[in-house]
């Protein structure tokens, strides 16, 4: 079998997922031609797909050393650095690709992605706009340009609802534990989400579990975020439960609209179909200030024919995108709620229940694929007697 035929066989093995066999085939070829840049590139790419970064870097650097004008080799070296979360080195490698293929929009987009991940938003914007002039798809460039704005229009969405790095899929698993010391009660719940991302939003499928009062319950939900018109998006959610700990069904809609310079407003409606249905009516106002996001939210729960008491609550949330991107942030919240039961007399409510709560959390992506969140919260209320709660929660995120 000739050299070219063996090389094609090695490529076919790699492209069909037979990576160990491909590595062996490329290695045999390198025994015959140790400095062949095509073979070094092929084996280096397979090592990259396998996540073997040291071996991939060695082969790909050898390929560009043997053939400094080999654009595909510089592209593969940049990919390897980007996938291994070394964006500055990726930008340097992509720079050689750009120099060798000046009119290739793919090279400009990839260098822009690396520059964005390295925190150089100005350079990334220039490359994305240049790629558009060179023929890149406008929708793709639009998505990349929006990814340079780490806060605008995204802060109300959970991290896995975003698509800031072009991944079509994401998943998360969260655990939340709350204890009520005064009553000796505990609440434990989990949320598992798989989400498909699109250019104009995302659609998530969730499984929820809860354990409290020696009862286990389960529910599932569909959660959608869709961009509408300029600076507007909507969150639609449907949840199906068993009418034990979770409501039998739950519907939610919240519309967000950005206005002016860095302002965002929203209105929401939730209906929880327990045996006695509960409605939640909300409104919020938020302000974006650099890498900071500050949001006030008011929630009103009207009374029902069987239960005339109603409640109002207010929450303030402050979030700091401390790394200048949309993935990593620190967040604190504080809230106050009041439940009242009217008497129908001018003297005011016959019953009032006050409550306060606060939380602090952090979300950190250790690579472009993997992230985690952790937080603590606590609450205090006064009904007939004081009561309190304290808890902790954590979430693991993965994107591919």
C-alpha positions in Angstrom: 0.0 0.0 0.0 1.4 3.4 -1.0 2.0 6.3 1.3 -0.9 8.4 -0.1 -3.3 5.5 0.3 -2.2 4.9 3.8 -2.6 8.6 4.6 -6.1 8.5 3.2 -6.9 5.5 5.3 -5.7 7.2 8.5 -7.9 10.2 7.6 -10.9 8.0 7.1 -10.3 6.3 10.5 -10.1 9.7 12.2 -13.2 11.1 10.5 -15.2 8.0 11.4 -14.3 8.2 15.1 -11.7 5.4 15.2 -9.3 7.7 17.0 -6.9 5.2 18.5 -6.6 3.4 15.2 -6.0 6.7 13.4 -3.2 7.6 15.9 -1.6 4.3 15.1 -1.9 4.8 11.4 -0.5 8.3 11.5 2.4 7.1 13.7 3.4 4.5 11.2 3.4 7.1 8.5 5.6 9.4 10.6 8.1 6.6 11.0 8.6 6.8 7.2 8.4 10.6 7.0 9.1 12.2 10.4 8.7 15.8 9.3 5.7 15.4 7.0 3.5 18.4 8.0 0.3 16.8 6.6 0.7 13.7 8.8 1.7 15.8 11.8 -1.4 17.9 11.3 -3.6 14.8 11.0 -2.3 13.2 14.2 -2.3 16.6 16.0 -6.0 17.1 15.2 -6.9 13.6 16.5 -5.0 14.3 19.7 -7.0 17.5 20.0 -10.3 15.7 19.6 -9.2 13.3 22.3 -8.3 16.1 24.7 -4.6 15.1 24.8 -3.4 18.7 24.7 0.4 18.1 25.2 0.6 15.6 22.4 -1.6 17.7 20.1 0.5 20.8 20.8 3.7 19.0 20.1 2.5 17.6 16.7 0.8 20.9 15.6 3.8 23.0 16.5 6.0 20.6 14.6 3.7 20.9 11.6 3.9 24.8 11.5 7.6 24.6 12.1 8.0 22.3 9.1 5.6 24.3 7.0 5.3 27.9 8.3 2.9 28.9 5.4 0.5 26.0 6.1 -2.7 27.8 6.9 -4.6 24.7 8.0 -1.9 23.8 10.5 -2.1 27.2 12.1 -5.9 26.9 12.2 -5.7 23.5 13.9 -3.1 24.9 16.4 -5.4 27.8 17.2 -8.4 25.4 17.7 -6.3 23.3 20.1 -5.4 26.4 22.2 -9.0 27.6 22.2 -10.5 24.2 23.2 -7.9 23.9 26.0 -8.9 27.4 27.3 -5.7 29.2 26.3 -7.3 32.0 24.3 -4.2 34.3 24.0 -2.1 31.6 22.4 -5.1 30.7 20.2 -5.3 34.3 19.0 -1.6 34.3 18.1 -2.0 31.1 16.1 -5.1 32.3 14.4 -3.2 35.5 13.6 -0.8 33.4 11.4 -3.9 31.9 9.7 -5.3 35.4 9.0 -2.0 36.5 7.6 -2.0 33.5 5.2 -5.7 33.7 4.3 -6.5 37.4 4.5 -9.9 37.1 2.8 -11.1 34.0 4.7 -13.9 35.0 7.1 -13.5 31.8 9.0 -10.0 32.8 10.1 -11.3 36.2 11.2 -14.2 34.8 13.2 -12.0 32.3 15.0 -9.4 34.9 15.9 -12.3 37.1 17.1 -13.6 34.3 19.3 -10.1 33.8 20.8 -9.7 37.6 21.4 -13.2 37.8 23.0 -12.3 34.9 25.4 -9.1 36.6 26.2 -10.9 39.8 27.2 -9.8 41.9 24.2 -13.3 42.9 23.1 -12.1 45.8 20.9 -9.9 43.5 18.7 -12.7 40.9 18.6 -15.2 43.4 17.4 -12.9 44.6 14.6 -12.3 41.0 13.4 -16.1 40.1 13.5 -16.9 43.2 11.5 -14.1 42.5 9.0 -15.4 38.9 8.7 -18.8 40.3 7.7 -17.2 42.4 5.0 -15.4 39.3 3.7 -18.7 37.3 3.4 -19.4 35.8 6.7 -23.1 35.0 7.4 -24.7 38.1 8.9 -26.7 36.1 11.5 -23.5 34.4 12.7 -21.6 37.7 12.9 -24.6 39.3 14.7 -24.5 36.5 17.4 -20.7 37.0 17.9 -21.1 40.8 18.1 -23.9 40.4 20.7 -21.6 38.0 22.7 -19.3 41.0 23.2 -22.0 42.7 25.3 -21.7 40.6 28.4 -24.8 42.0 30.1 -27.3 43.7 27.8 -30.5 41.6 27.5 -29.1 38.5 29.2 -28.9 39.1 32.9 -32.3 37.8 33.8 -31.6 34.5 32.1 -30.0 31.5 33.9 -26.5 30.7 32.7 -27.5 27.6 30.7 -30.2 29.6 28.9 -27.5 31.5 27.0 -25.5 30.7 23.9 -22.5 32.9 24.1 -19.9 30.6 22.7 -21.7 28.9 19.8 -22.5 25.6 21.6 -25.8 24.1 20.3 -26.4 22.1 23.5 -26.0 22.6 27.2 -26.9 20.7 30.4 -27.1 21.5 34.1 -27.7 19.7 37.3 -28.6 21.6 40.4 -29.1 20.7 44.1 -30.8 22.9 46.7 -31.1 22.2 50.4 -33.1 24.3 52.9 -33.5 23.7 56.6 -36.1 25.3 58.9 -34.4 25.0 62.4 -37.4 26.2 64.4 -39.6 23.4 63.1 -37.0 20.8 62.5 -38.1 20.5 58.8 -35.9 20.1 55.7 -36.5 20.6 52.0 -34.3 19.0 49.3 -34.8 19.4 45.6 -32.9 18.9 42.3 -33.2 20.2 38.8 -31.8 18.5 35.7 -31.9 20.5 32.5 -31.0 19.7 28.9 -31.2 22.7 26.6 -31.0 23.2 22.8 -29.7 26.6 21.7 -30.7 28.4 18.5 -29.7 31.8 17.0 -32.8 33.4 18.4 -33.1 31.7 21.8 -33.1 28.3 23.5 -35.5 25.6 24.6 -34.9 23.6 27.8 -36.4 20.3 29.0 -36.3 19.9 32.8 -36.9 17.2 35.4 -37.5 18.5 39.0 -37.6 16.4 42.2 -38.4 17.5 45.7 -38.3 15.8 49.1 -40.1 17.4 52.1 -42.3 16.3 55.0 -41.3 12.6 54.2 -42.8 13.0 50.8 -41.1 12.6 47.4 -42.4 14.3 44.3 -41.4 14.8 40.7 -42.3 17.2 37.9 -41.1 18.0 34.4 -41.1 21.3 32.5 -40.4 23.0 29.1 -38.7 26.3 29.4 -38.3 28.6 26.4 -36.4 31.9 25.8 -37.1 33.5 22.5 -35.8 36.8 21.1 -38.7 39.0 19.7 -38.0 42.4 18.3 -35.2 44.8 19.0 -33.9 44.4 22.6 -36.9 42.3 23.6 -37.3 38.6 24.5 -39.8 36.4 26.2 -39.6 33.5 28.7 -42.4 30.9 28.3 -42.7 27.9 30.7 -45.0 25.0 31.2 -44.6 22.6 34.1 -46.5 19.4 34.8 -46.5 17.9 38.3 -48.6 15.6 40.5 -50.4 18.1 42.8 -48.4 17.0 45.9 -45.3 19.2 46.5 -45.4 20.6 42.9 -48.6 22.1 41.4 -50.5 19.9 39.0 -49.6 22.4 36.2 -47.8 25.7 36.1 -47.7 28.3 33.4 -45.4 31.3 33.1 -44.8 34.2 30.8 -42.4 37.1 31.2 -41.7 39.7 28.6 -38.5 41.7 28.8 -37.9 45.0 26.9 -34.7 47.1 26.9 -35.1 50.8 26.6 -32.9 53.9 26.6 -29.4 53.6 27.8 -29.0 50.3 29.7 -32.5 50.0 31.1 -34.6 46.9 31.0 -38.2 46.4 32.1 -40.3 43.3 32.4 -43.8 42.1 33.2 -44.7 38.5 34.2 -47.6 36.2 35.0 -47.5 32.8 36.7 -50.3 30.4 37.5 -49.8 27.5 39.8 -52.7 25.0 39.6 -52.8 23.6 43.1 -56.3 22.5 44.4 -56.7 26.2 45.1 -54.9 28.0 42.2 -52.3 30.7 42.9 -51.5 33.6 40.6 -48.3 35.6 40.7 -48.1 39.0 38.9 -44.7 40.6 38.6 -42.9 43.6 37.3 -39.2 44.6 37.3 -36.9 47.4 36.4 -33.2 46.8 35.8 -30.1 48.9 34.9 -26.9 47.8 33.2 -23.8 49.7 34.4 -20.6 48.4 32.8 -20.2 44.9 34.0 -22.8 45.4 36.7 -26.5 44.5 36.6 -29.0 45.8 39.2 -32.6 44.7 39.2 -35.6 45.4 41.3 -38.6 43.1 41.1 -42.1 43.4 42.7 -44.4 40.4 43.0 -48.0 40.5 43.9 -50.1 37.4 44.8 -53.8 38.2 44.9 -56.2 36.4 47.3 -58.7 33.7 46.2 -62.3 33.3 47.1 -61.4 30.7 49.8 -58.4 32.6 51.0 -58.7 36.4 50.8 -55.2 37.1 52.1 -52.8 38.7 49.5 -49.1 39.3 49.5 -46.6 41.8 48.1 -42.8 41.3 48.0 -39.8 43.2 46.6 -36.4 41.9 45.7 -33.2 43.7 44.8 -30.5 41.8 42.9 -27.0 43.0 42.2 -24.8 41.0 39.8 -21.2 41.6 39.0 -19.8 40.0 35.8 -16.3 40.1 37.3 -14.5 38.6 34.3 -16.1 40.9 31.8 -18.0 38.0 30.0 -21.5 36.6 30.3 -20.5 33.4 32.0 -18.9 34.3 35.3 -20.6 36.4 37.9 -21.1 37.1 41.6 -24.7 37.8 42.7 -26.4 39.0 46.0 -30.1 39.4 46.6 -32.2 40.8 49.4 -36.0 40.7 49.6 -38.9 41.7 51.8 -42.4 40.3 51.8 -45.7 41.1 53.5 -48.9 38.9 53.6 -52.1 40.7 54.6 -55.6 39.6 55.2 -58.2 42.4 54.7 -61.0 43.0 57.2 -63.2 45.2 55.0 -62.9 48.0 57.6 -61.0 51.3 57.4 -58.8 50.2 60.3 -56.7 48.0 57.9 -55.7 44.4 57.8 -56.5 42.1 60.7 -53.5 39.9 59.9 -50.0 40.6 58.7 -47.0 38.3 58.2 -43.6 39.8 57.5 -40.6 38.0 56.0 -37.0 38.8 54.9 -34.5 36.8 52.8 -31.0 37.2 51.4 -28.7 35.1 49.2 -25.2 35.2 47.8 -23.9 33.1 44.9 -21.1 32.7 42.4 -21.1 31.1 38.9 -17.7 30.3 37.4 -16.8 28.5 34.2 -13.4 26.8 34.6 -13.3 26.1 30.8 -15.5 27.1 27.9 -17.3 23.8 28.4 -17.6 23.3 32.1 -18.8 25.6 34.9 -20.3 25.5 38.4 -22.3 27.6 40.7 -22.6 27.7 44.5 -24.6 29.8 46.9 -26.1 30.2 50.3 -29.4 31.7 51.4 -31.4 32.5 54.5 -34.7 33.8 55.6 -36.5 35.1 58.6 -40.2 35.7 59.2 -42.7 36.7 61.8 -46.2 35.1 61.9 -47.6 34.0 65.3 -44.0 33.3 66.2 -40.7 34.0 64.5 -39.3 31.4 62.1 -36.2 31.1 60.0 -34.6 29.1 57.2 -31.1 28.6 55.9 -29.8 26.7 52.9 -27.2 26.1 50.3 -27.3 25.3 46.6 -25.0 24.2 43.8 -25.2 23.7 40.1 -22.9 22.0 37.5 -23.0 23.3 33.9 -21.7 21.6 30.8 -21.9 22.8 27.1 -21.1 21.0 23.9 
